[in-house]
């Protein structure tokens, strides 16, 4: 029992010596981990002007963020803090940044036929029946988008966006900024 523990302590001490000599290799890793843990456990709001998208919701991986209030138009890319009805079912999503496209503006009419969602009569997508974890998903209710709200959507059929009641419309105060996709 003490022999495996002694061997582990010796290997760990050797690893620490290696880290001390080659600190420049490990420093970037620890910085990235520090940012990741801060975002996960303390504040999910992005603070840098570069956004990295690792989801299939939009075809862009890297984008520049212009923080602050901007007048939004249909087709604008935005990043917003999630605050939908799903917060109770998915507490990890609360405040998480979402990167989507504005598809509906205040005054636009949202209609739903079966599970097909349209904005001003133009089909924008179909709501899936279940989430990846098999929880049922209800489509958004037909409505007129009220002032200060936006219908947002990703380009992927699997995107969790305004097509679903659990996500809903995005309030203007949730919008962190507009986004300029790079690639």
C-alpha positions, 0 to 999 in steps of 0.5 A: 500500500505504501509502495504505490503511494510512494511511487505516485509521490515520486512521479508527481514531484518529477512532474512538478519539476518539469512544470517549473522548468517549462512553465511557459508551456503550462501557463496558457493552459492554466489561464484558459482553465481559469477563464473556463472555471470562472465562466462555469462557476461565477459569471457566464457573461463573455468579457472579451471581444472575441466569441468562440462558438462550439455548437452547431447552432450557427455555422460560425466558429469565431466572431467579434462582439460589439457590446452595448445596446444597438438598434437590432434589425432582422438578420443581425447576429447577437449574443444574449444571456439566456433567461427563458422558461427552461431555467427551472428545467435546465438551471445550468443555462441561466445567464449562459450566452447564446449566439443567434440570428434575429428573425423577428422584430417587435410588431411581427406576427408569429404563427404556428401550424402543427410544429412549423413556425412562421414569422410574418407568414415566412416559414423560419423553422420547425420545432422538434418534439423532444430535446436531446435528453428526451424531454418534450418540447412545446413550440412557441405560442402564436403571438405578436412580438411585443415591444422590446422583444425579439424572435431569435433562431440558429441555423441548425435544426437542433438549435434551442431558440425562440421556436420553443416555449421553453426558450421564448422571445429574447428581451432587449435587456438580455442582449449583450451585443451584436456580433460580426461573424468572422469564419 
